[in-house]
């Protein structure tokens, strides 16, 4: 069974409004560091009808 789980994300915000994720904390407390970002693009949000980074 699939269920949605919200996780904690540690991110860096810079002065040029860029957001870079650094780590993800799983619900059991395990922390995974993000060592590389494979893709970064602007995409439309179907809920709010705005453009944001996905």
N, C-alpha and C positions, 0 to 999 in steps of 0.2 A: 504494500500500500504506500502510495506517495503522499507526503504531507509537507506543507510549507513550513520552513524553519527560518526564523530571523537570527542572524549571527552578527557579532560585533566586528566592525572593520576599523582598523587603525589606518588613517590616511594623512597625507601631507597636503596642505593647501598653500599655494604660493601667491605672490602679489599679482600675478598675471591671470588669476582665477583658474588655474589648473589644479586638478585634484589627482593625486597619485596614491593609490592604495599601497600600504606597506605590509599589512598582515590581516589575517582573518582568524577570529577566535570561535571555535566550534562550541556547541552547546555543552559538551562535556568538559570544557576548559582547555582543550588542546589548541595551541596557537600555531598557525602555519604562516611563515613569512612568504611574501610574494617576491620572487627573485627576478621575474621578468614579466613584461606586459606584451602580449602577443598582438593585440589589436585595440585601437582607440579611434572612435568615430562619433560624429554627431548623428543622432537618430530621433525621429519624431516619437513623442509619447502619445500613445493612443488614448490614454485616460484624460490627460490635461490639454492635449492638442498643442503642445509646445515642443521645441527642439532642445535636446540636452545630450550630454555625452553618455554613451552606453558602453 
